[in-house]
């Protein structure tokens, strides 16, 4: 499970982190917060565009997901091949039919349920 959160905290190295990820090890069940640089380095996910795209669809379920969100959703199995093709083909379109909008909303909700985007307050 990967939860992306937007906040500002200090890392052990003393740097301020704006974007952090709450990750859970599927094998051990242990969870922790890490900076997006660590995610980039160790898991291989470029979180910059991923954060932006996830925030966009979390705020508006009818918004267009960017390619990073679509690709991550496909790799993680959150979206099916037909949904992947649909999102890629409609991501730059402004006018969609009611049926297309409903399908996009359904897919976006599934993505945001799997990857939680939240604002975390400092504790």
One Martini backbone bead per residue (centre of mass of N, CA, C, O) as a GRO file, in nm:
protein
  123
    1UNK     BB    1   0.098   0.035   0.022
    2UNK     BB    2   0.032   0.375  -0.098
    3UNK     BB    3   0.071   0.694   0.060
    4UNK     BB    4   0.008   1.021  -0.032
    5UNK     BB    5   0.149   1.317   0.114
    6UNK     BB    6   0.094   1.658   0.220
    7UNK     BB    7   0.377   1.820   0.369
    8UNK     BB    8   0.581   1.949   0.659
    9UNK     BB    9   0.884   1.798   0.742
   10UNK     BB   10   1.145   1.641   0.911
   11UNK     BB   11   1.424   1.483   0.851
   12UNK     BB   12   1.693   1.319   0.971
   13UNK     BB   13   1.882   1.509   0.778
   14UNK     BB   14   1.717   1.808   0.809
   15UNK     BB   15   1.515   1.812   0.593
   16UNK     BB   16   1.254   1.937   0.418
   17UNK     BB   17   0.932   1.791   0.373
   18UNK     BB   18   0.659   1.796   0.158
   19UNK     BB   19   0.668   1.503   0.039
   20UNK     BB   20   0.511   1.207   0.150
   21UNK     BB   21   0.533   0.853   0.227
   22UNK     BB   22   0.319   0.585   0.304
   23UNK     BB   23   0.447   0.271   0.384
   24UNK     BB   24   0.385  -0.086   0.318
   25UNK     BB   25   0.474  -0.396   0.405
   26UNK     BB   26   0.337  -0.688   0.285
   27UNK     BB   27   0.494  -0.897   0.461
   28UNK     BB   28   0.523  -0.749   0.760
   29UNK     BB   29   0.335  -0.470   0.800
   30UNK     BB   30   0.518  -0.240   0.798
   31UNK     BB   31   0.529   0.118   0.870
   32UNK     BB   32   0.613   0.435   0.695
   33UNK     BB   33   0.780   0.737   0.654
   34UNK     BB   34   0.878   0.892   0.340
   35UNK     BB   35   1.042   1.036   0.109
   36UNK     BB   36   1.030   1.088  -0.230
   37UNK     BB   37   1.331   1.025  -0.279
   38UNK     BB   38   1.321   0.735  -0.171
   39UNK     BB   39   1.119   0.633  -0.371
   40UNK     BB   40   1.284   0.690  -0.621
   41UNK     BB   41   1.536   0.516  -0.535
   42UNK     BB   42   1.394   0.228  -0.432
   43UNK     BB   43   1.120   0.197  -0.624
   44UNK     BB   44   1.095   0.386  -0.899
   45UNK     BB   45   0.921   0.647  -0.837
   46UNK     BB   46   0.797   0.937  -0.981
   47UNK     BB   47   0.641   1.168  -0.766
   48UNK     BB   48   0.586   1.440  -0.892
   49UNK     BB   49   0.359   1.372  -1.107
   50UNK     BB   50   0.200   1.183  -0.926
   51UNK     BB   51   0.106   1.386  -0.719
   52UNK     BB   52  -0.037   1.581  -0.911
   53UNK     BB   53  -0.239   1.376  -1.034
   54UNK     BB   54  -0.368   1.278  -0.767
   55UNK     BB   55  -0.471   1.550  -0.668
   56UNK     BB   56  -0.654   1.607  -0.907
   57UNK     BB   57  -0.845   1.345  -0.877
   58UNK     BB   58  -0.916   1.394  -0.576
   59UNK     BB   59  -1.059   1.680  -0.627
   60UNK     BB   60  -1.147   1.556  -0.931
   61UNK     BB   61  -1.307   1.280  -1.071
   62UNK     BB   62  -1.311   1.425  -1.378
   63UNK     BB   63  -1.029   1.436  -1.417
   64UNK     BB   64  -0.722   1.417  -1.565
   65UNK     BB   65  -0.492   1.191  -1.590
   66UNK     BB   66  -0.177   1.129  -1.591
   67UNK     BB   67   0.064   0.920  -1.708
   68UNK     BB   68   0.177   0.836  -1.429
   69UNK     BB   69  -0.089   0.737  -1.308
   70UNK     BB   70  -0.165   0.536  -1.524
   71UNK     BB   71   0.094   0.362  -1.510
   72UNK     BB   72   0.079   0.293  -1.209
   73UNK     BB   73  -0.204   0.161  -1.217
   74UNK     BB   74  -0.122  -0.062  -1.412
   75UNK     BB   75   0.120  -0.189  -1.257
   76UNK     BB   76  -0.068  -0.235  -0.984
   77UNK     BB   77  -0.376  -0.318  -1.086
   78UNK     BB   78  -0.608  -0.079  -1.080
   79UNK     BB   79  -0.612  -0.111  -1.395
   80UNK     BB   80  -0.723  -0.188  -1.697
   81UNK     BB   81  -0.657  -0.205  -2.024
   82UNK     BB   82  -0.912  -0.051  -2.122
   83UNK     BB   83  -0.871   0.186  -1.922
   84UNK     BB   84  -0.597   0.272  -2.014
   85UNK     BB   85  -0.676   0.344  -2.304
   86UNK     BB   86  -0.890   0.551  -2.228
   87UNK     BB   87  -0.713   0.750  -2.062
   88UNK     BB   88  -0.506   0.809  -2.284
   89UNK     BB   89  -0.719   0.904  -2.510
   90UNK     BB   90  -0.863   1.133  -2.291
   91UNK     BB   91  -0.651   1.325  -2.134
   92UNK     BB   92  -0.685   1.586  -2.356
   93UNK     BB   93  -0.981   1.605  -2.322
   94UNK     BB   94  -1.279   1.812  -2.263
   95UNK     BB   95  -1.499   1.642  -2.423
   96UNK     BB   96  -1.741   1.428  -2.282
   97UNK     BB   97  -1.941   1.197  -2.232
   98UNK     BB   98  -2.135   1.072  -1.992
   99UNK     BB   99  -2.018   0.786  -2.007
  100UNK     BB  100  -1.720   0.870  -1.989
  101UNK     BB  101  -1.737   1.023  -1.719
  102UNK     BB  102  -1.828   0.780  -1.547
  103UNK     BB  103  -1.583   0.603  -1.605
  104UNK     BB  104  -1.365   0.797  -1.506
  105UNK     BB  105  -1.469   0.820  -1.216
  106UNK     BB  106  -1.441   0.521  -1.145
  107UNK     BB  107  -1.136   0.502  -1.191
  108UNK     BB  108  -1.040   0.736  -1.007
  109UNK     BB  109  -1.152   0.617  -0.746
  110UNK     BB  110  -0.983   0.361  -0.746
  111UNK     BB  111  -0.711   0.498  -0.735
  112UNK     BB  112  -0.761   0.674  -0.472
  113UNK     BB  113  -0.812   0.422  -0.290
  114UNK     BB  114  -0.525   0.291  -0.332
  115UNK     BB  115  -0.418   0.598  -0.340
  116UNK     BB  116  -0.368   0.804  -0.089
  117UNK     BB  117  -0.472   1.151  -0.066
  118UNK     BB  118  -0.325   1.372   0.178
  119UNK     BB  119  -0.338   1.590   0.447
  120UNK     BB  120  -0.083   1.649   0.683
  121UNK     BB  121  -0.033   1.710   1.001
  122UNK     BB  122   0.150   1.822   1.247
  123UNK     BB  123   0.301   1.632   1.544
   0.00000   0.00000   0.00000
